[in-house]
Amino acid sequence: MSKFHTLVRRFEPGNLYLAVLCVAGLAAFIHTNQWSYFRYSTSDWVLVYTMLGAALMMEYFTFQLPPEGNTQSMDSSIYLACIFIYGSELSLSVLLLSSIIVAVYNRKINVWRHMANFSVYCLMIFVSSYVYIWAGGIAGPLDNENLLPYFLALTAYCVTNAIAIGLYYFIRFRYSLYDSLRGFFAESLLVYLCTLILSLILTVLIVHNGILGLLLFLGITILLSHAFKQLFDMYRKIEEKANMDRRTGLFNHSYFENILEVEMHKAKAEGTPLTLALIDIDDFKKYNDHFGHLKGDQLLGFLGERLKQESEGSEVTVSRYGGEEFTLLMPGMELEEAYRYIDRIRKKLNDTYFDGVEIFPHGCLSFSAGVAPYQIDLYDKSQLVDQADKALYYAKKQGKNVVHAYGSHNSIEQEINLGQEIHDIEQQLNLFIYKDIGTFKHSKRVFKYAMDMSEVLQLQPQEKRTFVLGALIHDIGKLELPWNVLNKKEKLTDEEWELIKSHVTWGKRIASTNENFKELIPYIELHHERYDGKGYPYGFRGSEIPRLCRMLTIIDSFDAMTTERPYQQTKSVEQAITELRACAGTQFDPELTELFIRYIQDLHHMHVSSKEENDELVSPMLD
């Protein structure tokens, strides 16, 4: 990584937030603690060391709670008890020494992470102490008649922690702040209530029994931590059994679906590569029919074990997808590296003997594989799986025992019969002739524009196929809208506009019923998203919207502006171009807008030279 990129990473919003958090925590510490170490007497130091030992023991005996496995520690009960009995000054003194010892002991963790953790604790102690005093709490024995300050102090402690962590995930990973806070409270509320109860118990024990009370408290909490650890270990074993495929020893389909979503979200947030491979044992049915299902199951187990061995020591997740299909999810791998990785496994498998492989056409055990890379504009995990599946299909067409990368430029993909697929979609669109002839003509014009723009954009065969077919079918959902709304001459009401907007959802449902149309769903569902994030149905923005969907939005809008419609005034080509430029950067992708405008201007100048120029020629149609 270059020095420039390293510098850029240092100034990422997430890192800047951590720096601000550290400054705020340090300021809270200095303001509250006021260098009290220089004023402590011998008895004060004994007290500090005693509470420090208790905090370190609680830090050591951390535990995890199902289902997420978030690490929990009861050290907060020590800090809260210090606030209740001795005040925030001593609590922060204990925290500082504890943080230094933990940082020295656990040097594998980045120093900035230790600093951030210390700062969050400082802010939690500072805020909860302030709230405790504000609510009338007094340092000393437990006040049986006024428990409100204790509960408010805990609430402040918990809320401060939630906001500090929630803001980090919001700034760094663009998680929803509301969802982060809601998830935090849902997972941690019970733990914090336990923390409050334990801190109150510790307050009573220390005040009335001194060191003996503290020792009794430590004994109880250590036993509880051990019990929680046993519970979590048992939960993990049950979870592993639920996530495992018994026949192969690999993860099952359900686990794959979950981990795929997690890894895609991580790749999007961190900008790291992610590649998926879908592999299928060649001629497995022939082997099954010849040797029986028991022998076929042994073959599945054999391949599963080989894949597991190949992935050991790496971040690759191997799962059984179903039947004789397997998936390899490869975080951190670019497409080319993943291709070589899968192809190396394929060659090794060819050279590995298994009983009965002689009946296979290749005379050895083999598989075909499709490899597809994650791209930021893939907004649904099923899209990545579909791309890997499509690549697998191409691998099979090449004679099997082949690895094919999605989007490769070869003759197999160029052999796709676009004409037949266009014909199939046009049969669907013919229904518009009787319901809304305007939508039928619009779809044909948008298709023609897409055909031309695919040449301007120099799209590869697979991209061109999905783009032009997606342009042709993009308004298919309007088939589900009422005739009186589609053909209304007056201005639409708010309710009718909401109904019109639902056509993208209906279109997705229609396309989902046909295996050949599934790749076209993004064009159907996202052609009303806006570059600034104010579109529908998801509010995607910028590069979150697939590039060719952004192109389709421009084409669709231009044709809508230059064609007579019952709910919008018709614009001339010059007016439409002016509108496109005015909306570039907000509604439309600026770069793609200029490309389309140059194309339209060339097309318009060509038609101006003809005496037969009219609005129909401005918007070319397929006849």
C-alpha positions as CSV (number, residue, x, y, z in Angstrom):
1,M,0.0,0.0,0.0
2,S,1.4,3.4,-0.9
3,K,2.0,6.2,1.6
4,F,-0.8,8.2,0.1
5,H,-3.3,5.4,0.6
6,T,-2.0,4.8,4.1
7,L,-2.5,8.5,4.9
8,V,-6.0,8.4,3.4
9,R,-6.9,5.4,5.6
10,R,-5.7,7.3,8.7
11,F,-8.1,10.1,7.9
12,E,-11.2,7.9,7.3
13,P,-14.3,9.1,9.2
14,G,-14.2,6.1,11.5
15,N,-10.6,6.8,12.6
16,L,-11.3,10.4,13.1
17,Y,-14.2,9.6,15.3
18,L,-12.0,7.3,17.4
19,A,-9.5,10.2,17.7
20,V,-12.2,12.5,18.9
21,L,-13.5,9.8,21.3
22,C,-10.0,9.4,22.8
23,V,-9.7,13.2,23.3
24,A,-13.1,13.4,25.0
25,G,-12.3,10.4,27.2
26,L,-9.0,11.9,28.2
27,A,-10.6,15.2,29.0
28,A,-13.2,13.6,31.1
29,F,-10.5,11.7,33.0
30,I,-8.4,14.8,33.7
31,H,-11.4,16.8,34.7
32,T,-12.7,14.2,37.1
33,N,-9.6,12.6,38.5
34,Q,-7.6,15.8,38.9
35,W,-4.2,13.9,39.3
36,S,-5.5,12.4,42.6
37,Y,-2.6,9.9,42.5
38,F,-0.3,12.6,44.1
39,R,-2.7,13.0,47.0
40,Y,-3.4,9.4,48.0
41,S,-2.4,8.2,51.4
42,T,-1.2,4.6,52.1
43,S,-4.7,3.5,53.0
44,D,-6.0,5.1,49.8
45,W,-3.5,3.1,47.8
46,V,-4.5,-0.1,49.6
47,L,-8.1,0.6,48.6
48,V,-7.1,1.4,45.0
49,Y,-5.0,-1.8,44.7
50,T,-7.8,-3.9,46.3
51,M,-10.4,-2.6,43.8
52,L,-7.9,-2.9,41.0
53,G,-7.4,-6.6,41.8
54,A,-11.1,-7.1,41.7
55,A,-11.5,-5.3,38.4
56,L,-8.7,-7.4,36.8
57,M,-10.2,-10.6,38.0
58,M,-13.5,-9.6,36.4
59,E,-11.7,-8.7,33.2
60,Y,-10.0,-12.1,33.2
61,F,-13.2,-14.0,33.8
62,T,-15.1,-12.6,30.8
63,F,-17.8,-14.7,29.2
64,Q,-20.1,-14.7,26.1
65,L,-23.8,-14.8,25.9
66,P,-25.8,-16.5,23.1
67,P,-26.9,-16.0,20.4
68,E,-24.4,-13.4,19.1
69,G,-21.6,-14.3,21.4
70,N,-20.8,-10.8,22.5
71,T,-18.1,-10.7,25.1
72,Q,-19.3,-9.6,28.5
73,S,-17.4,-8.7,31.7
74,M,-18.6,-7.9,35.2
75,D,-15.9,-5.3,35.8
76,S,-18.5,-2.5,35.3
77,S,-20.0,-3.6,38.7
78,I,-16.6,-2.7,40.3
79,Y,-16.5,0.7,38.7
80,L,-20.1,1.5,39.6
81,A,-19.6,0.3,43.2
82,C,-16.6,2.6,43.4
83,I,-18.8,5.5,42.3
84,F,-21.5,4.7,44.8
85,I,-19.0,4.3,47.8
86,Y,-16.0,6.4,47.1
87,G,-16.8,8.7,44.1
88,S,-15.8,8.9,40.5
89,E,-12.3,10.0,41.2
90,L,-11.2,6.7,42.7
91,S,-13.2,4.8,40.1
92,L,-11.2,6.4,37.3
93,S,-8.0,5.7,39.2
94,V,-8.7,2.0,39.2
95,L,-9.7,2.2,35.6
96,L,-6.5,3.8,34.5
97,L,-4.3,1.2,36.2
98,S,-6.5,-1.7,35.0
99,S,-6.3,-0.4,31.4
100,I,-2.5,-0.1,31.5
101,I,-2.1,-3.7,32.8
102,V,-4.5,-5.1,30.3
103,A,-2.8,-3.3,27.4
104,V,0.7,-4.6,28.5
105,Y,-0.7,-8.1,29.0
106,N,-2.7,-8.2,25.7
107,R,-0.3,-6.6,23.2
108,K,-1.8,-8.4,20.3
109,I,-4.6,-5.8,20.3
110,N,-3.8,-2.5,18.6
111,V,-2.9,0.3,21.1
112,W,-5.6,2.6,19.6
113,R,-8.2,0.0,20.4
114,H,-7.0,-0.1,24.0
115,M,-7.1,3.7,24.0
116,A,-10.6,3.8,22.6
117,N,-11.8,1.2,25.1
118,F,-10.3,3.3,28.0
119,S,-11.9,6.5,26.7
120,V,-15.4,4.9,26.4
121,Y,-15.1,3.7,30.0
122,C,-14.0,7.2,31.1
123,L,-17.0,8.8,29.5
124,M,-19.3,6.1,31.0
125,I,-17.9,6.7,34.5
126,F,-17.9,10.5,34.1
127,V,-21.5,10.7,32.8
128,S,-23.0,8.1,35.3
129,S,-21.2,9.9,38.2
130,Y,-22.6,13.2,37.2
131,V,-26.1,11.8,36.9
132,Y,-25.8,10.0,40.2
133,I,-24.9,13.3,42.0
134,W,-27.5,15.3,40.1
135,A,-30.2,12.8,41.2
136,G,-29.2,13.2,44.8
137,G,-26.9,10.3,45.3
138,I,-24.2,10.6,48.0
139,A,-21.0,8.6,48.2
140,G,-21.1,6.1,51.0
141,P,-23.4,3.3,52.2
142,L,-26.4,2.2,50.2
143,D,-29.4,4.5,50.7
144,N,-32.3,2.1,51.1
145,E,-34.9,4.9,50.9
146,N,-33.7,6.4,47.7
147,L,-32.7,3.9,45.0
148,L,-33.5,6.2,42.1
149,P,-30.0,7.7,41.7
150,Y,-28.5,4.2,41.4
151,F,-30.9,3.3,38.6
152,L,-30.3,6.6,36.8
153,A,-26.6,6.2,37.1
154,L,-26.8,2.8,35.5
155,T,-29.0,4.1,32.8
156,A,-26.5,6.9,32.0
157,Y,-23.7,4.3,32.1
158,C,-25.5,2.0,29.6
159,V,-26.7,4.8,27.3
160,T,-23.3,6.4,27.1
161,N,-21.8,3.1,26.1
162,A,-24.5,2.4,23.5
163,I,-24.2,5.9,21.9
164,A,-20.3,5.7,21.7
165,I,-20.4,2.3,20.0
166,G,-23.4,3.0,17.9
167,L,-21.9,6.2,16.5
168,Y,-18.7,4.3,15.5
169,Y,-20.6,1.7,13.5
170,F,-22.8,4.4,12.0
171,I,-19.7,6.5,10.9
172,R,-17.4,3.6,10.0
173,F,-19.7,1.1,8.5
174,R,-22.8,3.2,7.7
175,Y,-25.0,1.0,9.9
176,S,-28.3,2.5,10.9
177,L,-27.8,4.3,14.2
178,Y,-31.4,3.4,15.3
179,D,-30.9,-0.3,14.5
180,S,-27.5,-0.3,16.2
181,L,-28.8,1.2,19.4
182,R,-31.9,-1.0,19.4
183,G,-29.7,-4.1,18.9
184,F,-27.4,-3.0,21.7
185,F,-30.1,-2.5,24.2
186,A,-31.8,-5.8,23.1
187,E,-28.6,-7.7,23.7
188,S,-27.2,-5.9,26.7
189,L,-30.1,-4.7,28.8
190,L,-30.3,-7.8,30.9
191,V,-26.5,-7.8,31.4
192,Y,-26.6,-4.2,32.6
193,L,-29.4,-4.9,35.0
194,C,-27.4,-7.7,36.5
195,T,-24.4,-5.3,36.7
196,L,-26.5,-2.8,38.7
197,I,-27.7,-5.5,41.1
198,L,-24.1,-6.8,41.5
199,S,-22.8,-3.3,42.1
200,L,-25.4,-2.7,44.8
201,I,-24.6,-6.0,46.4
202,L,-20.9,-5.2,46.3
203,T,-21.6,-1.8,47.9
204,V,-23.4,-3.4,50.8
205,L,-20.7,-6.1,51.3
206,I,-17.8,-3.6,51.2
207,V,-19.4,-1.1,53.5
208,H,-20.4,-3.8,56.1
209,N,-17.8,-6.5,55.6
210,G,-14.8,-4.8,54.0
211,I,-12.2,-7.1,52.3
212,L,-14.2,-10.2,53.3
213,G,-17.3,-8.8,51.5
214,L,-15.2,-8.1,48.4
215,L,-13.8,-11.7,48.5
216,L,-17.4,-13.2,48.8
217,F,-18.5,-11.0,45.9
218,L,-15.6,-12.2,43.7
219,G,-16.4,-15.8,44.5
220,I,-20.0,-15.4,43.4
221,T,-19.2,-13.5,40.2
222,I,-16.4,-15.9,39.2
223,L,-18.8,-18.9,39.6
224,L,-21.4,-17.0,37.6
225,S,-18.9,-16.2,34.8
226,H,-17.9,-19.9,34.7
227,A,-21.6,-20.9,34.5
228,F,-22.2,-18.5,31.7
229,K,-19.1,-19.8,29.9
230,Q,-20.4,-23.4,30.2
231,L,-23.8,-22.2,28.9
232,F,-22.2,-20.5,25.9
233,D,-20.0,-23.5,25.1
234,M,-23.1,-25.8,25.1
235,Y,-24.9,-23.3,22.9
236,R,-22.1,-23.3,20.4
237,K,-22.0,-27.1,20.2
238,I,-25.7,-27.1,19.5
239,E,-25.3,-24.3,17.0
240,E,-22.5,-26.2,15.2
241,K,-24.6,-29.3,14.9
242,A,-27.5,-27.2,13.4
243,N,-25.1,-25.5,11.0
244,M,-23.3,-28.7,9.8
245,D,-24.2,-31.0,7.0
246,R,-23.9,-34.5,8.4
247,R,-23.0,-36.2,5.2
248,T,-20.0,-34.0,4.3
249,G,-19.0,-32.4,7.6
250,L,-19.2,-29.0,5.9
251,F,-21.4,-26.1,6.7
252,N,-25.0,-26.5,5.4
253,H,-27.0,-24.3,3.1
254,S,-28.6,-22.2,5.9
255,Y,-25.2,-21.3,7.4
256,F,-24.0,-20.4,3.9
257,E,-26.9,-18.0,3.4
258,N,-26.2,-16.3,6.7
259,I,-22.4,-16.0,6.3
260,L,-22.8,-14.8,2.7
261,E,-24.9,-11.9,3.9
262,V,-22.4,-11.1,6.7
263,E,-19.4,-11.2,4.3
264,M,-21.1,-9.1,1.6
265,H,-22.0,-6.4,4.2
266,K,-18.4,-6.5,5.4
267,A,-17.0,-6.3,1.9
268,K,-19.2,-3.3,1.2
269,A,-18.4,-1.5,4.4
270,E,-14.6,-2.0,4.3
271,G,-14.1,-2.0,0.5
272,T,-12.5,-5.4,0.5
273,P,-12.8,-8.1,-2.2
274,L,-15.0,-11.1,-1.9
275,T,-15.5,-13.9,-4.4
276,L,-18.0,-16.8,-4.5
277,A,-17.4,-20.1,-6.2
278,L,-20.2,-22.6,-6.9
279,I,-18.9,-26.1,-7.8
280,D,-20.8,-29.1,-9.1
281,I,-19.5,-32.7,-9.3
282,D,-19.5,-33.8,-12.9
283,D,-21.8,-36.7,-13.9
284,F,-22.7,-37.4,-10.2
285,K,-26.0,-38.9,-11.2
286,K,-24.3,-41.5,-13.4
287,Y,-22.1,-42.5,-10.4
288,N,-25.1,-42.7,-8.1
289,D,-27.1,-44.8,-10.6
290,H,-24.2,-47.2,-11.1
291,F,-23.0,-47.7,-7.6
292,G,-26.0,-46.7,-5.5
293,H,-26.8,-43.9,-3.1
294,L,-24.7,-45.2,-0.3
295,K,-21.6,-45.1,-2.4
296,G,-22.7,-41.7,-3.8
297,D,-22.9,-40.4,-0.2
298,Q,-19.3,-41.6,0.4
299,L,-18.2,-39.7,-2.7
300,L,-19.9,-36.5,-1.3
301,G,-18.1,-37.0,2.0
302,F,-14.8,-37.6,0.3
303,L,-15.1,-34.3,-1.7
304,G,-16.2,-32.5,1.4
305,E,-13.2,-33.6,3.3
306,R,-10.9,-32.6,0.4
307,L,-12.4,-29.2,0.2
308,K,-12.1,-28.8,4.0
309,Q,-8.4,-29.7,3.9
310,E,-7.8,-27.2,1.1
311,S,-9.4,-24.4,3.0
312,E,-7.7,-25.1,6.4
313,G,-5.7,-22.1,7.7
314,S,-7.5,-19.6,5.4
315,E,-10.6,-17.5,5.6
316,V,-12.4,-19.6,3.0
317,T,-15.8,-20.9,4.1
318,V,-16.8,-24.2,2.4
319,S,-20.4,-25.2,2.5
320,R,-22.6,-27.9,0.9
321,Y,-25.1,-25.9,-1.2
322,G,-27.4,-28.9,-1.9
323,G,-27.2,-32.2,-3.8
324,E,-23.8,-32.4,-5.4
325,E,-23.2,-28.7,-5.3
326,F,-20.8,-26.9,-3.0
327,T,-19.9,-23.3,-2.3
328,L,-16.6,-21.7,-1.4
329,L,-16.9,-18.1,-0.1
330,M,-13.5,-16.4,-0.3
331,P,-13.2,-13.1,1.5
332,G,-10.1,-11.0,0.6
333,M,-9.7,-12.7,-2.8
334,E,-10.0,-10.9,-6.1
335,L,-11.6,-12.8,-9.0
336,E,-8.3,-13.8,-10.6
337,E,-6.8,-15.1,-7.4
338,A,-10.0,-17.0,-6.6
339,Y,-10.1,-18.5,-10.1
340,R,-6.5,-19.9,-9.7
341,Y,-7.4,-21.2,-6.2
342,I,-10.4,-23.1,-7.4
343,D,-8.6,-24.4,-10.6
344,R,-5.8,-25.6,-8.4
345,I,-8.2,-27.6,-6.3
346,R,-9.8,-29.0,-9.5
347,K,-6.5,-30.2,-10.8
348,K,-5.6,-31.8,-7.5
349,L,-8.9,-33.6,-7.5
350,N,-8.3,-34.9,-11.0
351,D,-5.2,-36.6,-9.7
352,T,-6.9,-38.0,-6.6
353,Y,-8.2,-41.5,-6.9
354,F,-11.6,-42.6,-5.6
355,D,-13.2,-46.0,-6.1
356,G,-15.2,-46.2,-9.3
357,V,-14.1,-43.0,-11.0
358,E,-13.3,-45.0,-14.1
359,I,-16.9,-44.7,-15.2
360,F,-16.7,-40.9,-15.5
361,P,-16.2,-39.5,-19.0
362,H,-12.9,-37.9,-18.0
363,G,-11.8,-41.1,-16.2
364,C,-11.2,-39.2,-13.0
365,L,-13.1,-37.4,-10.3
366,S,-13.9,-33.9,-11.5
367,F,-16.1,-30.9,-11.0
368,S,-17.2,-27.8,-12.9
369,A,-17.1,-24.5,-11.2
370,G,-18.4,-20.9,-11.6
371,V,-16.6,-18.0,-9.9
372,A,-18.2,-14.6,-9.4
373,P,-16.8,-11.5,-7.6
374,Y,-18.8,-9.3,-5.3
375,Q,-19.4,-5.8,-6.6
376,I,-20.7,-2.9,-4.6
377,D,-23.8,-2.5,-6.7
378,L,-25.0,-6.0,-5.8
379,Y,-27.6,-5.2,-3.3
380,D,-29.0,-8.7,-2.7
381,K,-27.1,-11.9,-1.9
382,S,-29.1,-13.9,-4.4
383,Q,-27.6,-11.8,-7.2
384,L,-24.1,-13.0,-6.4
385,V,-25.3,-16.6,-6.2
386,D,-27.1,-16.3,-9.6
387,Q,-23.9,-14.9,-11.2
388,A,-21.9,-17.8,-9.8
389,D,-24.6,-20.2,-11.0
390,K,-24.5,-18.6,-14.5
391,A,-20.8,-19.0,-14.6
392,L,-21.2,-22.7,-13.6
393,Y,-23.6,-23.1,-16.4
394,Y,-21.0,-21.8,-18.9
395,A,-18.4,-24.2,-17.4
396,K,-20.8,-27.1,-18.0
397,K,-21.3,-26.0,-21.6
398,Q,-17.6,-26.1,-22.2
399,G,-17.5,-29.8,-21.6
400,K,-17.2,-29.9,-17.8
401,N,-14.1,-30.2,-15.6
402,V,-13.7,-26.5,-16.2
403,V,-13.6,-23.4,-14.0
404,H,-15.4,-20.4,-15.5
405,A,-15.2,-16.8,-14.2
406,Y,-18.4,-14.8,-14.5
407,G,-18.1,-12.1,-17.3
408,S,-15.2,-13.8,-19.1
409,H,-15.1,-12.7,-22.7
410,N,-15.3,-16.0,-24.7
411,S,-17.4,-17.5,-27.4
412,I,-19.6,-19.4,-25.1
413,E,-21.2,-16.3,-23.7
414,Q,-21.3,-14.7,-27.1
415,E,-23.4,-17.7,-28.4
416,I,-26.4,-16.6,-26.2
417,N,-29.4,-16.2,-28.5
418,L,-30.4,-12.7,-27.8
419,G,-33.1,-12.8,-30.4
420,Q,-35.0,-15.6,-28.8
421,E,-34.9,-14.0,-25.4
422,I,-36.1,-10.7,-26.8
423,H,-38.9,-12.5,-28.5
424,D,-39.9,-14.2,-25.2
425,I,-40.1,-10.8,-23.4
426,E,-42.0,-9.2,-26.2
427,Q,-44.6,-11.9,-25.8
428,Q,-45.1,-10.6,-22.3
429,L,-45.2,-7.0,-23.4
430,N,-47.8,-7.7,-26.0
431,L,-50.3,-7.6,-23.1
432,F,-49.7,-3.8,-22.9
433,I,-51.1,-3.4,-26.4
434,Y,-54.6,-3.9,-24.9
435,K,-54.0,-2.3,-21.5
436,D,-51.6,0.6,-22.2
437,I,-50.2,1.0,-25.7
438,G,-48.0,3.9,-24.4
439,T,-46.1,1.7,-22.0
440,F,-45.6,-0.9,-24.8
441,K,-44.1,1.8,-27.2
442,H,-42.1,3.3,-24.3
443,S,-40.5,-0.1,-23.5
444,K,-39.6,-0.6,-27.2
445,R,-38.0,2.8,-27.5
446,V,-36.0,2.4,-24.2
447,F,-34.8,-1.0,-25.5
448,K,-33.6,0.7,-28.7
449,Y,-31.8,3.4,-26.8
450,A,-30.2,0.6,-24.6
451,M,-29.0,-1.2,-27.7
452,D,-27.3,1.9,-29.0
453,M,-25.8,2.8,-25.6
454,S,-24.4,-0.7,-25.1
455,E,-22.2,0.1,-28.1
456,V,-21.3,3.6,-26.7
457,L,-20.4,2.0,-23.4
458,Q,-18.5,-0.8,-25.2
459,L,-20.3,-3.4,-23.0
460,Q,-19.2,-7.0,-23.0
461,P,-21.7,-9.6,-24.3
462,Q,-23.0,-10.6,-20.9
463,E,-23.4,-7.0,-19.8
464,K,-25.1,-6.1,-23.1
465,R,-27.5,-9.0,-22.8
466,T,-28.8,-8.1,-19.3
467,F,-28.8,-4.4,-20.1
468,V,-30.9,-4.5,-23.2
469,L,-33.2,-7.2,-21.9
470,G,-33.6,-5.3,-18.6
471,A,-34.4,-2.1,-20.6
472,L,-37.1,-4.0,-22.5
473,I,-38.8,-5.5,-19.5
474,H,-38.2,-2.7,-16.9
475,D,-41.9,-1.6,-16.8
476,I,-43.4,-5.1,-16.7
477,G,-44.8,-4.4,-13.3
478,K,-47.3,-1.9,-14.7
479,L,-49.3,-4.9,-16.0
480,E,-50.6,-5.2,-12.4
481,L,-51.8,-1.6,-12.2
482,P,-55.4,-0.6,-12.8
483,W,-56.3,0.5,-16.3
484,N,-57.9,3.7,-15.2
485,V,-54.7,4.8,-13.4
486,L,-52.4,3.9,-16.3
487,N,-54.6,5.8,-18.8
488,K,-55.7,8.7,-16.6
489,K,-55.6,12.0,-18.5
490,E,-55.7,14.2,-15.4
491,K,-53.0,14.8,-12.8
492,L,-52.6,11.8,-10.6
493,T,-53.5,12.0,-6.9
494,D,-50.9,11.2,-4.1
495,E,-52.5,7.7,-3.7
496,E,-52.4,7.0,-7.4
497,W,-48.7,8.1,-7.5
498,E,-48.0,5.6,-4.7
499,L,-49.8,3.0,-6.7
500,I,-47.7,3.8,-9.8
501,K,-44.5,3.5,-7.7
502,S,-45.5,0.0,-6.7
503,H,-44.9,-1.2,-10.3
504,V,-41.2,-1.9,-9.5
505,T,-42.2,-4.3,-6.7
506,W,-44.8,-6.0,-8.9
507,G,-42.3,-6.2,-11.7
508,K,-39.8,-7.9,-9.4
509,R,-42.4,-10.5,-8.4
510,I,-43.3,-11.2,-12.0
511,A,-39.6,-11.6,-13.0
512,S,-38.9,-13.9,-10.0
513,T,-41.3,-16.5,-11.4
514,N,-39.2,-17.0,-14.5
515,E,-35.7,-18.4,-14.1
516,N,-34.6,-16.6,-17.3
517,F,-35.6,-13.2,-16.0
518,K,-34.0,-13.3,-12.5
519,E,-30.8,-11.5,-13.7
520,L,-33.0,-8.7,-15.0
521,I,-34.6,-7.9,-11.6
522,P,-32.1,-5.0,-10.8
523,Y,-33.3,-3.1,-13.9
524,I,-36.9,-3.7,-13.0
525,E,-36.6,-2.8,-9.4
526,L,-34.0,0.0,-9.4
527,H,-34.7,2.1,-12.5
528,H,-36.4,4.8,-10.2
529,E,-33.5,5.1,-7.8
530,R,-31.8,8.5,-7.8
531,Y,-28.1,9.3,-7.7
532,D,-28.6,11.4,-4.5
533,G,-30.4,8.6,-2.7
534,K,-33.9,10.1,-2.8
535,G,-35.4,7.6,-5.2
536,Y,-37.4,4.4,-4.5
537,P,-37.8,1.7,-3.5
538,Y,-34.6,1.5,-1.4
539,G,-33.1,5.0,-1.4
540,F,-29.8,3.7,-2.8
541,R,-27.3,6.4,-3.8
542,G,-24.3,6.7,-6.1
543,S,-22.3,3.5,-6.7
544,E,-24.8,1.5,-4.6
545,I,-27.0,1.6,-7.7
546,P,-25.6,-0.7,-10.4
547,R,-24.0,1.3,-13.1
548,L,-26.2,0.1,-15.9
549,C,-29.3,0.7,-13.8
550,R,-28.1,4.3,-13.5
551,M,-27.9,4.4,-17.3
552,L,-31.3,3.0,-17.6
553,T,-32.7,5.7,-15.3
554,I,-31.4,8.4,-17.7
555,I,-32.8,6.7,-20.7
556,D,-36.1,6.0,-19.1
557,S,-36.4,9.7,-17.9
558,F,-35.4,11.1,-21.3
559,D,-38.0,9.1,-23.1
560,A,-40.6,10.0,-20.6
561,M,-39.8,13.7,-21.1
562,T,-39.9,13.6,-24.9
563,T,-42.9,11.4,-25.3
564,E,-46.6,12.3,-24.7
565,R,-47.8,10.9,-21.4
566,P,-51.1,11.5,-19.6
567,Y,-49.5,12.8,-16.4
568,Q,-46.5,14.9,-17.8
569,Q,-45.9,17.6,-20.3
570,T,-43.9,16.7,-23.4
571,K,-40.5,18.4,-23.8
572,S,-38.4,19.0,-26.9
573,V,-35.1,17.3,-27.2
574,E,-33.3,20.5,-26.3
575,Q,-35.5,21.0,-23.2
576,A,-35.0,17.4,-22.2
577,I,-31.2,17.7,-22.5
578,T,-31.3,20.9,-20.4
579,E,-33.3,19.0,-17.8
580,L,-30.9,16.1,-17.8
581,R,-28.0,18.4,-17.2
582,A,-29.9,20.3,-14.4
583,C,-30.5,17.0,-12.6
584,A,-27.0,15.5,-13.2
585,G,-25.5,14.8,-9.7
586,T,-28.9,14.7,-8.0
587,Q,-31.2,12.4,-10.0
588,F,-28.7,11.2,-12.6
589,D,-25.1,10.0,-12.7
590,P,-23.2,13.0,-14.1
591,E,-20.7,11.0,-16.2
592,L,-23.3,8.7,-17.7
593,T,-25.6,11.7,-18.3
594,E,-23.0,13.4,-20.5
595,L,-22.4,10.2,-22.5
596,F,-26.1,9.9,-23.2
597,I,-26.4,13.6,-24.1
598,R,-23.6,13.3,-26.6
599,Y,-25.3,10.2,-28.1
600,I,-28.7,12.0,-28.3
601,Q,-27.2,15.1,-29.9
602,D,-25.5,13.0,-32.6
603,L,-28.7,11.2,-33.2
604,H,-30.8,14.4,-33.3
605,H,-28.4,16.1,-35.7
606,M,-28.7,13.1,-38.0
607,H,-32.5,13.3,-37.9
608,V,-32.6,17.1,-38.4
609,S,-31.0,16.6,-41.8
610,S,-34.0,14.7,-42.9
611,K,-37.2,16.4,-44.0
612,E,-39.3,13.8,-42.3
613,E,-38.1,14.8,-38.8
614,N,-40.8,14.5,-36.2
615,D,-41.1,13.4,-32.6
616,E,-41.4,9.7,-33.6
617,L,-38.0,10.0,-35.2
618,V,-36.5,11.7,-32.2
619,S,-37.5,8.6,-30.2
620,P,-36.5,5.7,-32.4
621,M,-38.6,2.6,-32.2
622,L,-38.3,-1.1,-33.2
623,D,-40.9,-2.0,-35.9
